[in-house]
Amino acid sequence: MIRKILRVLRRENLLSLFGVVMGMILISGGAIAWFEPNIDFLNGLWWSVVTMTTVGYGDISPTTPGGRVVATIIMFFGIGLLGMLSANLAALFVRQRMKEDKGMCSMNLKDHIIICEWNHRARAVLRELRADPKTAETPVVLIADLTEKPLDDDLLFFVRGEVCEETLERANLKEAATVVILGDDKLSVTARDAKVVLTTLTIETINPRAYTVVELADEANRRHCERANADEIIVGSEISSHLVASAAIDHGISRVVSELLSSRYGNELYVVKVPRSLTGKKYVEVLLEMKWRYKATLLGLRRGPDAEIMANPDGDTIVEEQDRLVVVAPKRPEITD
């Protein structure tokens, strides 16, 4: 960290300017102590700093001609040098912020979320992430071919460019926890899904530990993403068609689904660990206990970290410690035991 700071200061020519300021403080402090009989070297350094920063406490004042000459030099040149140092530091921070907003920096994050591509769906994904307490403070890195960061979010970091090995490296993919891969709306359906599959393959090669959530436009391309080892595949057209058909059969079902999928209002879907006291019990017993204790309705189980979701399993199914519970609740249940 110290080496990085020194490298930045040296590149911006701030080390030499800082050295000149420190040199003037030491020289003027020694000079004032030489000319003024009642001022020692340490008090002379204190007087130099107070004078150069224009604070002017007045606790020490030169009375000899030599001391006043030194004070005059400090007033004219010291204040100017300190102003130059302050201006250069301010300019450095402004340039750094501009580079971040333009997506020109590399990230040094850990356990963050990466979103590939920017469109209205990416905006909605980010909005939902910020609405959920679990991810409200999680850093998110956006990789997109935009001119600048699209949203004013202190925890949203921007990497400019097409999604490729170079931009993924700048987003620190090796330390990422989750990657969301969205389709490029500027491409045709076939080219869009092909790019998603290639991106998934690249990500899984660099960091197979990252959980990849992939958006496809065509169900026929699902098997390609499965071969690329995507963890979760969402086909937008398939979900939309199923939802439309369900709404036509059971009126109002779309409003229920919308509430469950949104983190901003109403009840939501959560995946939580099994309370230790409920381990080894039957599914129906866990269902009742979750309702009484946490006001959560149990919908199913996820058996193991990579297993499929078991929706509404048999009531005699034994719930194991490594399982995860899929529940509907007004807020995320806080499992403490």
Number of C-alpha atoms within 10 A of each C-alpha: 6 7 8 9 10 13 13 14 17 13 10 15 12 19 16 12 18 16 11 16 22 14 12 21 22 17 16 24 23 19 19 28 21 16 18 18 11 12 19 14 16 13 16 23 22 14 27 27 23 16 21 24 15 12 10 14 10 9 7 16 16 19 12 12 11 15 18 16 15 18 21 12 13 20 16 11 14 24 18 15 18 18 14 16 18 13 11 16 15 12 13 16 11 12 12 14 13 15 16 19 21 17 24 17 18 17 17 11 17 14 16 20 26 26 22 26 21 19 15 8 12 18 13 12 15 18 15 16 20 19 16 16 12 10 15 15 13 16 19 27 25 26 26 23 15 16 11 17 20 15 12 9 12 9 13 18 23 29 28 22 17 15 22 14 14 11 19 25 14 20 28 19 26 18 17 21 16 18 22 19 27 24 25 18 14 9 11 12 15 12 14 19 26 17 18 24 27 16 22 25 19 17 25 18 12 14 15 15 14 22 19 23 17 24 21 25 21 16 14 10 16 20 13 17 23 15 11 18 18 23 17 14 17 16 16 13 13 13 10 12 11 11 15 14 13 14 14 12 10 10 11 11 15 17 11 11 13 14 15 19 16 19 20 15 13 14 20 21 22 21 17 17 17 22 17 12 10 19 16 14 14 16 23 17 15 22 19 14 17 20 15 11 10 15 16 24 19 24 17 19 25 20 17 13 9 9 10 10 16 14 12 13 14 12 12 11 14 18 22 18 16 13 19 21 25 23 23 20 20 17 18 19 18 10 12 7 8
